[in-house]
Amino acid sequence: MSSSNFFTSITISVTLALILQTSFALNSPLSHICSTTENFTSYTPYESNLKTLVNSLIYKTPSTGFGFGSVGLTQYQNQQVYGLALCRGDVSTSECKICVSEATKEILNLCPYNKSAIIWYDNCMFKYSDIDFFGKIDNSNKFSLLNVQSVNDPIKFNNVTKDLLNLLASEASMEKKLYANGELKVGELERVYGQVQCTRDLSSDDCKKCLDDVISELPSCCDGKKGGRVVGGSCNVRYEIYPFVRE
């Protein structure tokens, strides 16, 4: 059974001005979701296993930008915990470590006894569950962000943006890190910049499917807007009219 059944199904549409969208503080999560299905209690094996997993992912993730694993004996399903951490493909090792450390700390404060939870920052995401979700597309945990400013020619801009993100989705699905970024000209003086990424527990085919699905949601959240993104539990896409990818 997919972990999405154990997370609260949610889609948030958050409208942000450009200046706010580019200035999220590290200690301000973009969003988080605590499961409502089952809790654990203090001083139990699940709590101990979760803390062990968190420490492991803080250590393992920064070197490659991705880490996943499970802690607990398989014969005791109510004690086993699964988790992953993913950093943006363009952030440094040090930025990744800081973000994962902050994310794991914050989600345990926000969802102190939830057996499943997920949190997103601009630089990373962290997710854990008592159900094995590895290799499965998470379609339930999702939200969107957009720039409130509109472009002058929305039809042309939307088409170019879609073309760019579709190209990046194909590229990312074939890359080892399941990540890609790029840009396309919209007019003589205007460009659109894009970034797409999947969690690396997904197969190449599932990464492409996940990205295609979230790209298809952009018109409902960000039609004709100068910037937008759809962020999920397995993949995310973003576009802007300014270069936002770190070199």
N, C-alpha and C positions, 0 to 999 in steps of 0.2 A: 504494500500500500504506500502510495506517495506521501512524503512528509507534508505535502500541501494540505492534506486532510487534518493535520494536527496543528496547523497554524490558523489563526484567524484570517479568513479571507477578507482582503481589504484592498481598495483602490482609492488612493488619495490624489486629488488634483490640487496642487498648491500653486498659486499665482504669485510670482515674485518679480520685482523690478530688476533690471539688469545689474544695478549696483549691488543689490542684495545677493543676487545669484552668484556673483563673483567674489563675495567676501564672507563666505561661511567660516566661522571660527572653527578651529580644530575641535574644541570641546562642545560644539553644537552639532548633534546628529541631524542628518537630513530627515530621517524617520526611523521608527522602530515598531515592532509588533511583538507583543507577548501572547503566547497561546492561552486559550481559556479552557482547554480540554482536561488537563491534569497538572497537579502540582506535586512537588516533593517537600519533604520536611527537613529541618536542620539535623545535622549529625547523622546522616544516612549515607549508605554507599553511593547513591546517585550524586549527592552533593560533593562528596570526595572525588568521585570520578570526573565530574564536571570541572572542578578546580584543577585537577591533573591535566585534563584536556586543554583547558585555557592556557595553562603554563606551557604546554607542549607547542601549541599553535603560535604563541607569542615568540617562541624560540625558533620554530621551523619556518614560519611564513616569510619573514623579511628577505631572506637570501634569494628567493625565486619569485616572490610576490604572491605565492599561493601555498596554502597548507591545509590538509584535512586528515582526519583520523578518528578513531573511536577508542574509548576506554571502558573496560568492564568485561566480565566473562559472559560469553554468548548464552550460556545456559541460564543466566539470570537476566532475562530481558528487561525487567523493571529497574535494573541497575546500570544498564549500558547506555552510554551517551555518545552521540555522533556530532561532529562539528567541522566547520571549515571557515577559513579566513581568506579573503581575496583583496589584494591592493590594486589600485589603478595601474595600468600597464606602463604609465609614464612617470610614476613617482620613484624616488630614490629608496635605497634600502633603509636609510635612517628614517625617512618620512613614513615608510611602511611600518616599521617597528613601532614608532610613536603612535600611529593611528590604530594599529591592532591592539596595542596595550590599552589605549584609551577606550576603544570600542568594547573590549571584553570586560573592562572594569565597569563601564557605564551600563551595559545591558544587564549585568548582575545586580546593579542598583535599581534599574527600572523594572526588571522582571525577576525579583529576588527568589521566588520559589516556583517559577514556571518551568516545566520540563522541556519546553520548546520556545525559542525566541530568535529574533533576527534584528540586526541594527545596521544602518547605513550611515557612513560619513562620506564626505566628498572624496577622500583618499582611500577608503577601504570599506569592507563590509564583514560582518561576523554573524554566523548562524549556527545554532545547535539544536538538537532534538533527541528524544529518546527512541525515535524511529529512524531506521537506516534510509536516508534520502539520497545517498550518493548515486550519481549516474541518472537521476530522474529530473526532468524539467519541473521547476517550481513555478506554477502559473498563478498561485494564489496570493503570494506576497509581492505587492507591486504598488508603485506610486509614480506620479509624474510631476515635473517642474517646468515652468515656462517663463519666458520673458514677456511682459505685458505689451511691449512695443510691437507694432505690426510693420511688415515690409510693404513697400510700395506696389509690388506686383506679386501678389500671393500665389497665383497659379504657376507662374514661372519659377518662383522661389521654391514652392513645395515640390515641383517636379525635379528640380536640380538637387534638392536636399534628399529626396527619396532615392534618386540615382546614386548619389554619393554613399548613403548609408547601405544601400543594397550591395554596392561594390565592396564596401568595407566588411559587410557581413560575410560575403564570399571569401574575402581575404583572411579574415580572422578565423573562420572555421577550418582553414588549412594550415594555420600557424600553430606552432607548439604551444604558445602562450594563449591561444584563442583570443587574441587582441589585435586591433588595427586602428589606425587613425589616418586622416588625409584631408584633402580639400578639393573643391571644384569652383570654377568661375561661374558666377551667376550673371554678371554683366561685365562691362569694361572695367569698372572700378570696384565691383563687389565680389566677394567670395563667401562660401559657406564652408565651415570647418566641422569635421565629424570625428567621433570616437565610438567604438563598439568593443564589447568585452563579454566573455562568458567565464563561468567558473570552470576550472580545469578537470572536474570530475565528469563533465559531459563528454560524449563522443563528438567527433567532428560534425556528423549529421545532426545530432541533437542541438549542438551549438548553433548551427545554421537555422534550424527550425525555431529555436528560442528567439534568435535575433529577428527573424522574419516576422514572428508574431508581435514582438514589441514595436517594430518599425510600423506595422500595420495599425498600431494604436495611436501613433503620433497625430494623425489628422483630427482625432476626437479630443485631443488635449491641447495641441499646439498649432493648429491650422493658421498659416500665414504669419506666425510669430517669429521674431528675430532669433529666438533661442528656445530650446526645449530638450527635455530628456524623459525617457521612461526607464525606471530603475526597478529591477525585479530580484528575486532570490536566486536566479541562475544566470541572468544576463542583463545587460543594460546598453542603451544607446543614448548619444547626446550630439547635438549640433548647436553651433553658434555662428554669428556673423563676424566674430573676432577669433584670433588664434588663442586657444586656451590650453593646448597640450604643452606640457613641460618638455623642454629639450634635454 
